[in-house]
Amino acid sequence: MRLGINLGYWGAGMDGDNLAVAQEADRLGYDVCWAAEAYGSDAPTVLSWVAAQTERIDVGSAILQIPARQPAMTAMTAATLDSLSGGRFRLGLGVSGPQVSEGWYGVKFDKPLARTREYVEIVRKAMARERLTYEGEHWTLPLPDGPGKPIKLTVHPQREHIPVYIAAIGPKNLEQTGEIADGALLIFPSADHLEETAVKHLRAGRERAGRTMDGFDVCPTLPLAIGDDVTGLADMFRPYTALYVGGMGSRKQNFYNQLAQRMGYEKEAAEIQDKYLSGDKSGAAAAVPHQLIDQTTLLGSVERIADRMAAYAAAGVTTLTLSPAGFTLDERIAALRAGTEALELSGVA
């Protein structure tokens, strides 16, 4: 199992710290550095900045939002970043959610699976420098009865194959991800439930495509906090967990809430959502069970985290992406170093 680092969203007041964290992860031998986007900073600009000031670590989008860009634009971005970084780019994609897709981009949040499949097919065709033609439900290239013509990408990516990851939560999305992608970006993963909530669906998709799980990257992101007081550390993440379980998406389309239910927290997930959507964010945070937080984060001593890392590796994780917590840069760097120490201690590196 390898380690990654997730910088999250740029522009949260820790921009210089984030660069220092990425550079330290590069020095420590972390495998990949991911950056996110929602409706603030965009991921490609951040990844260009990081790639220019690191040497070895891969840079990846977690995620580029599908409703934000036409697929050919994404192929151009991926090819450019791969070329500029010396073959270190990983393309992570996702449909985002209904609030962002429709409220920010003005793109109807419908048929996300079909849209993702077509998008990946077009991106891969463009990155392979084939003349771009496509006939699908959501995209037709070139447009019929017009002046458009099949065009070939002029940029040569550093590699023949840029790995494609998809952010997936629901069973159908996970299965399709196993079928069409090179890796899966997971959130709120519990080692105890990973086989049931994710891996079995990914495996089914791989089998449908005539493949095994060999070479497929199962890549969850987990917050990391080092210390002796596990309960106190867990309390740091109550607002974070409440935001996703209670406030992301809509009442009918909250994939994180549905995931918590599949993990056995049906009643608790409903209570968190009810309180969050009614405006009681502190009440929603208080309603988050300690066990749910502890199962979906890495908390405690290096030894305790090493045991958890071994459990994730046994559950099928191949790249464990860490999001080190801390109020200062020194605290985040210390957590980053503790992550490498824990991986070595776990015996699954």
Disulfide bonds with the S-S distance in Angstrom:
none
